[in-house]
Amino acid sequence: MIGWLFFFMTNYSFAIDFSAIPAANSLEESKAQFMGRVNTIAEYSAHIPAGVFNRQHNGRFLSTAIARLYLHLDVSEINSVLEDPKTIAYSKWGTDMVFVPKICQRTGDYDFSLIDLISVAYLGKNALSSNAKYRLLNVLLSAKGDNHFTHFWLGACGRYKDSENHILMTETSRYLTNQLIKNKYAPHKADKDYDNAKNGFPTWMVKHLQQFFTEGFKEFNSRPYEYYSSRAITNLMDFAEDKNVQLTAHSLLDLISATYAIQSNGLRRLPPWRRQPHYMGRNKFHEGDGGLDRFIILAGNYHFFSTLEKPFDYPLAEVSALPVSPRSYRVPDLILDLMITAEHRKYFQIFRHMGAEIYSSSPSALISSGGTYINNFDFATKERDGLPTPITLMLTRDVSSDIRNWFRIEGHKELKYRNNLCVNRNFACGVNVRIPSYIPLSCQEKIGDWTLFNFSSPDCLYHYGVHVAVLSRKADSSKCQKAGDNFGLIEVREASELSYQQFKTKILNNNANAVSCEKKSHYVTSSGQNVEFELMPTKNNIYPIVAFDNRTFERDYKKWKRASGDIVNSSNDGKTFEIKNPSLRQKLTIDVTNPVAPKRTLISY
């Protein structure tokens, strides 16, 4: 099995032309083209001048160093930079913050470099000069020993727990640096503090990773921080010698991959996220998405590249991927198939972390809930709040990367009241319903407050293989008007399941007065399922749907299991997960109940 590596680029962005590598249309194509995707990035990066290593330019140097080491090119320039006395650990690891200048401030963020310096060190074992390796271990890899970093001091303002990505990057780098010291990578005054087997670090690390199974990531789907956490976990997968650490990291990457597969359609996704708020309101779904770039390489079904402003030139500003280890991570077939094979994407799925996410998928469409607003302590910066996105309907055959071209329900116009969780099978509801403006009238039929879309009609330019019904009513009360200009719902059905006329007749006949903005509403889907829902629940943690197909729910999402649905299910405590692909009849079971004996089992059924 070929492994791979991600690396971070700071203040340095570029676009790579992928036009020579077609988007993968099948599991087999994805795997066959993997090395082509990798080599495209490696060769581009290797020819970028190395520059210098400091706070402003570390990313360019690290990306070039890793690419040249991977390709076994000349590394004399890399050695020169590492051997330069000016090349130092330029700051502390952990949060960088100025709350009150000089009184409450901290210079940090060095852990962003640590995760790539680890890769340089392991890749360069046999290629770098002795002096370069010495300075890597004794000067640049500054996190080492057994004093774990979880909190930071902010001057006179006190001590605070750091964010999970900073802790992960620092502690995984510390763990792997200790391993280098024990293995006599370069001269170093070693003692038991650096012996992970004696200082209890493997057990600490597995227990630390266990929380991401049981609680989920606090920085869920973070823009851009999801990348950093995944990158740190990938380092453990690549380089950790302890089998329990390596297996737990492997299993966690599987869960991350399964989550992305469910969240996305052709790699496009718009889940809720926590950090950073300045990405709110962007029209391009991929801007800041720290998880996307990994799967561009791992999966390669990037059909949306054709809709970029400069087609197939994708701005890989933060990550790349290179194979470095014979045991590193690749997405298991049962998960990769769910990402790529449209015919197999039939599911309803719920995830719970600090917030909640709900997805309904059919081969031709994905409905994605937008989550809810979550207020967190963040020194009044709002940078750590959970941020909801619109509920979106993505159509598989429409590969647009612009959110404005998707059917969507934007939710309450005041962010703090936004609850965009009203999603169930083929159904979504909420306030501020939006219809894409590009769809011609030949694809639509307007009947009262309903707009029906026949994407199987020979008169319609766009043959998306679905029927869509959109109900949009003008806000009719003061409470509703404070929330938005309209309210309504969306239903989507595969055109292969019934004719447009049947779809239209069922919806109009069964739903003359379907929706009220403030009261409980009832709706009958085109497949005969009864839906009872509240468009604006009194609390953000309440699921808007009261009952679906006469089945009631626990509506407080804080009480939900970590995962439940057709693909991923967890135990009540979140320590065991089952990931299924019903089409391939394969199942992956993960069990981290016992930190010293994690289990990962792949079977056919």
C-alpha positions in Angstrom: 0.0 0.0 0.0 1.3 3.4 -0.9 1.2 6.1 1.8 1.1 9.8 1.4 1.8 13.1 3.1 0.2 16.5 3.3 2.2 19.7 3.8 1.2 23.2 4.8 2.0 26.4 2.8 1.9 29.7 4.7 1.4 33.0 2.8 2.1 31.2 -0.4 -0.6 30.2 -2.8 -0.5 28.7 -6.3 -2.7 27.0 -8.8 -1.9 23.6 -10.2 -3.2 22.5 -13.6 -5.0 19.1 -13.3 -6.4 19.1 -16.9 -4.1 16.3 -17.9 -5.7 14.0 -15.3 -9.4 13.4 -15.9 -11.7 13.4 -12.9 -12.3 9.9 -11.7 -15.7 8.4 -12.6 -15.2 5.1 -10.8 -13.4 3.5 -7.9 -11.0 1.9 -10.4 -10.2 5.2 -12.1 -9.6 6.9 -8.8 -7.0 4.3 -7.7 -5.3 4.1 -11.1 -4.9 7.9 -11.4 -3.7 8.4 -7.8 0.0 8.6 -8.6 -0.7 11.0 -11.5 -2.4 13.4 -9.1 0.5 13.0 -6.6 3.2 13.5 -9.2 1.5 16.6 -10.6 1.8 18.3 -7.2 5.3 16.9 -6.4 6.9 18.1 -9.6 5.3 21.5 -9.4 6.4 22.0 -5.8 9.9 20.7 -6.3 10.8 23.4 -8.8 9.7 26.3 -6.5 12.8 28.0 -5.1 13.3 27.0 -1.4 13.8 30.5 -0.1 14.3 30.8 3.6 12.7 29.5 6.8 11.2 32.1 9.0 7.8 33.2 10.3 6.8 34.8 7.0 8.1 32.3 4.5 8.2 28.9 6.2 5.5 27.3 4.1 7.4 27.8 0.8 10.6 26.3 2.1 8.8 23.3 3.7 6.8 22.4 0.6 9.8 22.5 -1.6 11.9 20.5 0.9 9.3 17.8 1.1 8.8 17.6 -2.6 12.5 17.3 -3.4 13.1 14.7 -0.7 10.2 12.7 -2.0 11.5 12.8 -5.6 15.1 12.1 -4.5 16.3 15.3 -6.1 19.3 17.4 -5.1 18.8 18.7 -1.5 21.9 20.9 -1.2 19.7 24.0 -1.1 17.6 22.4 1.6 20.7 21.6 3.6 21.9 25.1 3.3 18.7 26.6 4.7 18.6 24.1 7.6 22.3 24.6 8.5 21.9 28.5 8.4 22.2 29.9 12.0 19.4 32.3 11.1 17.1 29.3 10.7 15.5 28.9 14.2 12.3 28.1 15.9 10.8 31.5 15.3 8.0 31.4 18.0 6.2 29.3 20.6 3.9 26.5 19.6 0.2 27.0 20.3 -2.2 30.0 19.8 -0.9 33.3 18.5 -3.0 36.1 20.0 -3.0 39.8 20.9 -6.0 40.5 23.2 -4.5 43.6 25.0 -1.2 44.7 23.4 1.9 44.0 25.6 -0.3 43.0 28.5 -2.3 40.0 27.2 -0.6 38.7 24.1 1.3 35.7 22.9 3.5 34.9 19.9 2.8 31.4 18.7 1.8 29.3 15.7 5.1 27.5 15.4 3.3 24.1 15.4 2.1 24.9 11.9 5.8 24.4 10.9 6.4 21.5 13.3 4.1 19.1 11.5 6.0 19.7 8.2 9.4 19.7 9.9 8.5 16.2 11.2 8.0 15.1 7.6 11.3 16.7 6.5 13.1 14.9 9.3 11.6 11.4 8.5 12.0 11.8 4.8 15.5 13.1 5.1 16.9 10.4 7.3 19.3 9.2 4.6 19.4 12.3 2.4 20.1 15.4 4.6 23.5 16.3 5.9 24.5 15.5 9.4 24.5 19.1 10.4 21.1 19.7 8.9 19.7 16.7 10.8 21.4 17.9 14.0 19.8 21.3 13.7 16.4 19.8 12.9 16.4 17.7 16.0 18.1 20.2 18.4 16.9 23.6 17.2 13.8 23.4 15.0 11.9 20.4 16.4 11.4 22.3 19.7 8.5 20.2 21.1 10.0 17.2 22.8 10.0 15.4 26.1 7.0 14.3 28.3 5.6 17.7 29.4 2.3 17.8 27.4 1.0 21.0 26.0 -2.7 21.7 26.5 -3.0 25.2 27.9 -1.3 28.5 27.3 -0.7 31.7 29.3 -2.0 34.9 27.8 0.1 37.3 29.9 -1.8 39.0 32.7 -5.1 37.7 31.3 -4.5 34.2 32.6 -4.2 30.6 31.5 -6.5 29.0 28.8 -7.0 25.7 27.1 -5.7 25.8 23.6 -7.6 24.8 20.5 -7.6 21.2 19.5 -5.6 21.7 16.3 -2.8 23.4 18.2 -2.7 20.6 20.8 -2.8 17.9 18.1 -0.1 19.5 16.0 2.2 20.1 19.0 1.7 16.8 20.7 1.9 14.6 17.6 5.1 16.4 16.7 6.5 16.0 20.2 5.6 12.3 20.1 7.4 11.8 16.8 10.4 13.9 17.8 10.9 11.8 20.9 10.8 8.8 18.6 13.6 10.3 16.5 15.7 11.0 19.6 15.3 7.4 20.9 16.3 6.1 17.4 19.4 8.2 17.5 18.5 10.3 14.5 21.1 12.8 15.4 23.3 13.6 18.4 21.1 14.6 21.4 21.3 14.3 25.1 18.7 11.7 25.5 17.0 10.5 28.8 13.9 8.7 29.8 11.8 11.8 29.2 12.2 11.2 25.5 11.4 7.4 25.6 7.7 7.2 24.7 7.5 3.6 25.9 8.7 4.6 29.4 7.0 8.0 29.8 3.5 6.7 29.0 3.1 8.8 25.8 1.5 6.1 23.7 -1.4 5.6 26.1 -1.8 9.4 26.5 -1.9 9.8 22.7 -4.5 7.0 22.2 -6.7 8.5 24.9 -6.3 11.9 23.4 -7.4 10.6 20.0 -10.3 8.7 21.6 -12.1 11.9 22.4 -12.5 12.7 18.7 -14.5 9.4 18.4 -16.7 10.0 21.4 -17.2 13.8 21.2 -16.3 14.6 17.6 -14.0 17.5 16.6 -14.8 20.7 18.4 -13.4 22.5 15.3 -15.9 20.5 13.2 -15.4 21.0 9.4 -13.3 24.0 10.3 -12.2 26.5 7.6 -9.3 26.1 7.4 -8.3 24.3 10.5 -9.7 20.8 9.7 -6.7 20.3 7.5 -4.3 20.9 10.4 -5.9 18.3 12.6 -6.0 15.7 9.8 -2.4 16.5 8.9 -1.3 15.8 12.5 -3.2 12.5 12.7 -1.7 11.6 9.3 1.8 12.1 10.7 1.0 9.5 13.3 -0.3 7.1 10.7 2.9 7.6 8.6 5.5 7.5 11.3 4.4 6.2 14.7 6.0 2.9 15.7 3.6 2.0 18.4 0.9 -0.2 16.9 -1.9 1.1 19.0 -1.1 4.7 18.2 -0.8 3.9 14.5 -4.1 1.9 14.5 -6.1 4.5 16.3 -4.9 7.2 13.9 -5.7 5.0 11.0 -9.3 4.4 12.4 -9.8 8.1 13.0 -8.8 8.9 9.4 -11.3 6.3 8.2 -14.1 8.1 10.2 -13.0 11.5 8.8 -13.1 10.0 5.3 -16.6 8.4 5.8 -17.9 11.7 7.1 -16.6 13.6 4.1 -18.1 10.9 1.7 -21.5 11.5 3.2 -21.2 15.3 3.4 -20.3 15.6 -0.3 -21.4 15.3 -3.8 -18.6 15.2 -6.3 -16.3 16.4 -3.5 -18.6 19.5 -3.1 -19.9 20.1 0.4 -21.3 22.9 2.5 -21.5 21.6 6.1 -21.7 23.8 9.2 -18.3 24.7 10.6 -16.5 26.1 13.6 -13.8 28.7 12.8 -13.2 31.0 10.9 -16.2 33.5 10.5 -14.7 35.5 7.6 -15.5 32.5 5.3 -19.2 33.1 5.9 -21.1 34.4 2.9 -18.5 33.2 0.3 -20.1 32.0 -2.9 -17.5 29.4 -3.8 -18.0 26.3 -1.7 -14.3 25.4 -1.7 -12.9 28.6 -0.2 -11.1 27.8 3.0 -12.3 24.2 3.1 -9.5 22.5 4.9 -10.8 19.0 4.2 -11.4 19.3 0.4 -7.7 19.4 -0.8 -7.0 16.0 0.9 -9.7 14.3 -1.1 -8.8 16.0 -4.4 -5.8 13.8 -4.2 -7.3 10.8 -2.4 -10.4 10.5 -4.5 -9.9 12.6 -7.6 -13.5 13.0 -8.6 -13.1 16.7 -9.1 -15.6 17.3 -11.9 -16.3 20.8 -10.4 -12.8 21.9 -11.6 -14.4 22.5 -15.0 -16.6 25.3 -13.5 -13.7 27.2 -11.9 -12.9 30.7 -13.2 -9.8 29.2 -14.8 -10.9 25.6 -15.5 -8.8 22.9 -13.9 -6.4 25.4 -12.2 -7.2 24.7 -8.6 -5.7 27.0 -6.0 -4.0 24.4 -3.6 -3.0 27.1 -1.2 -2.6 25.0 1.9 -1.9 21.3 1.2 -0.3 18.8 -1.2 0.1 15.1 -1.0 3.1 12.9 -1.5 3.6 9.1 -0.9 6.2 8.7 1.8 5.5 5.6 3.8 4.7 1.9 2.9 1.9 1.9 5.6 0.3 5.3 5.2 -3.3 6.1 4.7 -5.5 5.4 1.7 -9.3 5.6 1.7 -10.8 2.1 2.0 -12.7 1.0 -1.1 -16.1 0.9 0.7 -15.7 4.6 1.5 -14.0 5.7 -1.7 -16.9 4.0 -3.6 -19.4 6.1 -1.7 -17.6 9.3 -2.7 -17.4 8.4 -6.4 -20.2 6.0 -7.5 -23.4 8.0 -7.8 -25.6 4.9 -8.1 -24.5 3.8 -4.6 -25.2 7.1 -2.9 -28.5 6.2 -1.3 -28.7 7.2 2.3 -30.1 9.2 5.2 -27.4 10.1 7.8 -27.1 12.1 11.0 -23.9 13.2 12.8 -23.6 14.8 16.2 -20.6 16.7 17.6 -20.8 20.1 19.3 -23.6 20.7 16.8 -25.4 18.4 14.4 -25.5 17.6 10.6 -28.1 15.8 8.6 -27.9 14.5 5.0 -30.2 12.9 2.5 -28.7 11.5 -0.7 -30.0 9.8 -3.8 -27.9 9.0 -7.0 -28.9 12.4 -8.5 -29.1 14.7 -5.5 -27.8 15.5 -2.0 -29.7 17.5 0.5 -27.3 18.9 3.1 -28.4 20.5 6.4 -26.7 23.7 7.5 -26.6 23.0 11.2 -27.2 25.7 13.9 -25.5 28.7 15.4 -23.5 27.8 18.5 -22.1 30.5 20.8 -18.7 29.8 22.4 -16.4 31.8 24.6 -13.7 33.3 22.4 -12.7 36.7 23.9 -15.6 38.3 22.1 -13.9 37.6 18.7 -16.7 35.2 17.6 -13.9 33.2 15.9 -14.8 30.0 17.9 -18.6 30.0 17.3 -20.3 27.2 15.4 -21.5 28.7 12.1 -24.5 27.4 10.2 -24.6 27.3 6.4 -27.7 27.3 4.1 -29.5 24.0 3.7 -28.5 23.1 0.1 -29.7 20.8 -2.6 -26.8 19.8 -4.9 -27.6 18.0 -8.1 -25.1 15.4 -9.2 -25.1 16.3 -12.9 -24.8 20.0 -12.2 -21.1 20.3 -11.1 -21.2 24.0 -10.3 -18.9 25.2 -7.6 -20.9 28.4 -7.0 -23.4 28.1 -4.1 -25.7 30.5 -5.8 -26.4 27.9 -8.5 -27.7 25.4 -5.8 -31.3 25.2 -4.5 -31.0 26.4 -0.9 -32.7 27.5 2.3 -30.6 30.2 3.9 -32.3 30.3 7.3 -33.0 33.1 9.8 -31.4 36.4 8.7 -30.1 36.8 12.3 -27.2 34.4 12.7 -27.8 33.8 16.4 -31.3 32.4 15.7 -30.4 30.3 12.7 -31.5 26.6 12.9 -30.9 24.9 9.5 -31.6 21.3 10.6 -34.9 20.8 8.9 -33.9 17.9 6.7 -35.1 14.4 6.3 -35.4 11.9 3.4 -35.7 13.9 0.1 -37.1 16.8 2.1 -36.0 20.2 3.6 -37.8 23.2 5.1 -37.0 26.6 6.5 -37.1 30.3 6.0 -35.5 32.3 3.1 -35.9 29.8 0.3 -33.8 30.5 -2.8 -34.1 29.2 -6.3 -31.1 29.3 -8.7 -31.6 32.1 -11.2 -29.9 30.3 -14.1 -32.6 27.7 -14.6 -34.7 28.6 -17.7 -38.5 28.8 -17.7 -38.7 25.7 -19.9 -37.6 23.6 -16.9 -40.2 25.1 -14.5 -43.9 25.3 -13.9 -45.3 27.9 -11.5 -48.5 27.0 -9.7 -49.5 29.4 -6.9 -46.8 29.4 -4.3 -45.2 26.2 -5.8 -42.5 26.1 -8.4 -42.0 22.7 -9.9 -38.9 21.7 -11.9 -39.0 18.9 -14.5 -35.4 18.1 -15.3 -36.4 15.1 -17.4 -38.4 17.1 -19.9 -37.1 17.2 -23.5 -37.8 20.9 -23.4 -35.5 21.5 -20.5 -31.9 22.3 -21.3 -30.6 20.6 -18.1 -31.2 16.9 -17.8 -30.4 16.4 -14.2 -32.6 13.3 -13.7 -34.7 14.6 -10.9 -38.0 16.4 -10.2 -37.9 19.2 -7.7 -40.8 20.9 -5.9 -40.2 24.3 -4.1 -42.8 25.9 -2.0 -42.1 29.6 -1.2 -44.6 31.7 0.7 -44.3 35.4 1.6 -43.6 36.0 5.3 -47.0 36.5 6.8 -46.4 37.5 10.4 -44.1 39.9 12.3 -42.1 37.0 13.8 -41.7 35.5 10.3 -40.8 38.8 8.7 -38.0 39.2 11.3 -36.6 35.9 10.2 -36.8 36.5 6.4 -38.8 37.4 3.4 -40.3 34.0 2.8 -40.7 30.5 4.2 -41.3 27.1 2.6 -39.9 23.7 1.7 -38.1 21.6 -1.0 -38.7 18.1 -2.1 -36.6 16.2 -4.6 -37.3 12.8 -6.3 -35.4 10.7 -8.8 -37.1 11.0 -12.2 -36.6 7.2 -12.6 -39.0 6.6 -9.7 -42.1 8.3 -11.1 -43.1 10.6 -13.9 -43.2 14.4 -13.6 -47.0 14.4 -13.9 -47.2 11.8 -11.0 -44.9 13.9 -8.9 -46.8 17.1 -9.6 -50.2 15.5 -8.9 -49.2 13.9 -5.7 -47.7 17.1 -4.2 -50.5 19.5 -5.3 -53.4 17.2 -4.3 -52.0 16.3 -0.9 -50.7 19.7 0.2 -53.1 22.5 -0.4 -52.2 24.2 2.9 -48.9 22.6 3.7 -46.9 25.2 5.6 -47.3 27.7 8.4 -44.4 29.9 9.5 -45.1 29.8 13.2 -47.4 26.8 13.8 -46.7 23.1 13.4 -47.1 22.2 9.7 -48.0 18.9 8.0 -46.8 17.8 4.6 -47.2 14.6 2.5 -44.3 13.8 0.3 -44.7 12.4 -3.2 -43.9 9.0 -1.8 -46.7 9.2 0.7 -44.7 10.0 3.8 -46.3 12.3 6.4 -44.0 15.0 7.7 -44.8 17.1 10.8 -42.5 20.0 11.5 -41.9 23.5 13.0 -40.1 26.0 10.9 -38.8 28.0 13.8 -38.2 26.0 17.0 -37.8 27.9 20.2 -34.2 26.7 20.7 -31.4 26.1 18.3 -30.7 22.6 19.7 -34.2 21.4 18.7 -34.7 19.4 15.5 -37.4 21.2 13.5 -39.0 17.9 12.4 -41.5 16.5 14.9 -42.3 13.3 13.0 -41.5 11.7 9.7 -43.5 8.9 8.2 -45.4 8.7 11.5 -42.1 8.1 13.4 -41.3 10.6 16.2 -37.7 11.6 17.2 -35.7 12.8 20.2 -35.6 16.4 19.1 -32.8 17.6 21.3 -29.7 16.9 19.1 -27.4 17.1 22.2 -28.9 13.7 23.2 -28.3 12.1 19.8 -25.7 9.4 19.3 -22.5 10.4 17.5 -23.7 8.8 14.3 -26.9 7.2 13.1 -28.1 6.3 9.7 -27.8 4.1 6.6 -24.0 4.3 6.4 -22.4 5.2 9.8 -23.6 4.1 13.2 -22.0 4.5 16.6 -22.5 3.0 20.0 -24.2 5.3 22.6 -20.7 6.1 24.1 -19.2 6.8 20.7 -16.4 4.3 21.2 -17.4 1.9 18.5 -18.4 2.7 14.9 -19.7 0.7 12.0 -19.3 2.0 8.5 -21.2 0.2 5.8 -21.4 0.2 2.0 -24.7 -1.6 1.3 -24.0 -1.7 -2.5 -20.5 -3.4 -2.1 -21.8 -5.3 1.0 -18.7 -4.3 2.9 -18.5 -3.2 6.5 -15.7 -1.5 8.6 -15.9 -1.8 12.3 -13.9 0.5 14.6 -13.6 -0.1 18.4 -11.6 2.2 20.6 -13.2 1.1 23.9 -9.9 -0.1 25.2 -7.1 2.5 24.6 -4.4 -0.2 24.8 -6.2 -2.6 22.4 -8.0 -0.7 19.7 -9.6 -2.7 16.9 -10.3 -2.1 13.2 -12.0 -4.9 11.2 -13.0 -4.9 7.5 -15.4 -7.6 6.4 -17.8 -8.5 3.6 -21.3 -9.5 4.5 
